[in-house]
Amino acid sequence: MGAVMKIVNPKVAGQAEGGRVAAAVKKLLAG
């Protein structure tokens, strides 16, 4: 999770998309 967010965060920092990306990542990791 940490490694993924390090890549994603700079691109979506301060954007509403960030929340959706985080949710999508959690769904993928949850299987």
NORWO-V653670 format. One record per residue. RES is the residue in one letter. PSI is psi as a letter, one per 40 degrees, with the letter a starting at -180 (NA if undefined). Layout:
# NORWO-V653670
res: [RES RES]
psi: [PSI PSI]
This chain:
# NORWO-V653670
res: [M G A V M K I V N P K V A G Q A E G G R V A A A V K K L L A G]
psi: [d d d d d d d d d d d e h e i d d d d d d d d d d d d d d e NA]
